[in-house]
Amino acid sequence: MRRQKYIGPLEVHVTDDLERAIKILKKKMALEGLYKELKKRRHYEPPSVRKRRKREEAERRRRKNLKKRRF
């Protein structure tokens, strides 16, 4: 059985500007990867597609790290 990734509570303190608090909350959610997780869970993903996506993501990360090391 796979272990689920737990995302803890996100707290934003609202002082005066509610719009600014919402902006901060959205940024925190993006940094936590919550939007990516929600998008991923919107539809069922078969194991074969999941493996292929993970392999492609790993390849993308590997290439990105190689580019960083060259400079």
Secondary structure, DSSP 8 states (H G I E B T S, - for coil): --------------SS-HHHHHHHHHHHHHHHTHHHHHHHHSS---HHHHHHHHHHHHHHHHHHHHHHHH-
